[in-house]
């Protein structure tokens, strides 16, 4: 995290990563657009030191400025897309990687809900909408990027075990 000039706001750089398998339903696509709009409002308000827009109060800590970037990697095996997003976050020296699969439906304020936990790694478990599978998806918000590759390796080792049960 860096400081911005004289106002001493903490700049928090976040990559909003979307592993995209290429079969995104319109409802999920609309959800990603809503998420991007919401993150854009957070970025703008935090850069101005504000917390309210159109009578809505946003959960932005005092003295924090968010800088969001988006990364979409797709048309490949989702695990490879996730690994590439990790690389992009590391190359961009991001403080956090906020990752949501392309077919997930999540509330627009998911980022704020996760970051307020003030931990290095926070993940919400979410299962597919299809009852006949046991696939597990995780919404990631990860700080301390050097640990992320280890986390993804552990998850990839656990997924076959979870699928068998």
Buried (B, 14 or more C-beta within 10 A) or exposed (E): EEEEEEEEBBBBBBBBBBBBBEEBEEEBEEBBEBBBEBBEBBBEBBBEEEBEEEEEEBEBBEEBBBBBBBBBBBEBEBEEBBBBBBEBBBEBEBBBBBBBBBBBBBEBEBBBBBBEEEEBBBBBEBEBEEEEEEEBBBBBBBBEBEEBEEBBEEBEEEBEEEEEE
